[in-house]
């Protein structure tokens, strides 16, 4: 048996029980479904669930698609989270993150450290002038325009949350290149692989080779990079961060 994400074989004695009884060291986690019988290693399942929860494009919180490429089966969210997270706090955190991604277009967080409730507001509508807002959770005031605690009779602080600039983007690419991360050839999303083989399935569905960044064709690297020299692979990797 092998993981349907990283394709690494499972250690002997793999279990299909809940994650709390599954060894995180390459043991199998059975997907809670009555239709498919795909298996995922603990680490891949955890990373998959975190990535899915943070994806704004997906609009369903009740079910999670099977990570097996083109499977089409959906897993019950509550059952899946119980297999991945040992405590209720982590399961609640994931659900909150998921709801925010689906329903809140312009998240603004309460600035009070002991609250951090999220509201759907657009601070850009209030630039240049203070605007009072009341947190619906802790009922304390904050300024919608600058997203700080309420400051009556004072102008908003000059420091605003930074937007991503061209320089930021180039710096991020440089960091990814230095760390040995890889960009998806389809959606350009940057992927960091911690375990498993070089066959990567991106969150957009594209399959590619982590070593050289080339799209997979017929179940293998489209450039057959295992036949290329380290210099040739390095050249391919440098090219993926140029645009």
Protein Blocks (a to p, Z undefined) as FASTA:
>chain_A
ZZfklopacdehiafbdfklpcfehpacddddfkbccdcdfklmmmmmmmmmmmmkbccf
kbccdfbghklpacdfklmmmmmpmbfklmmmmmmmmmmmmmmmbacddfbfklopacdd
dfklmgoiacddddfklopacdfklopacdehiacdfbdcddddfklmmmmmmmmmmnop
acdfklopacddfbdcfbdcdfkopacdfknopaceehiafklpmlpcfklmmmmmmmmm
mZZ
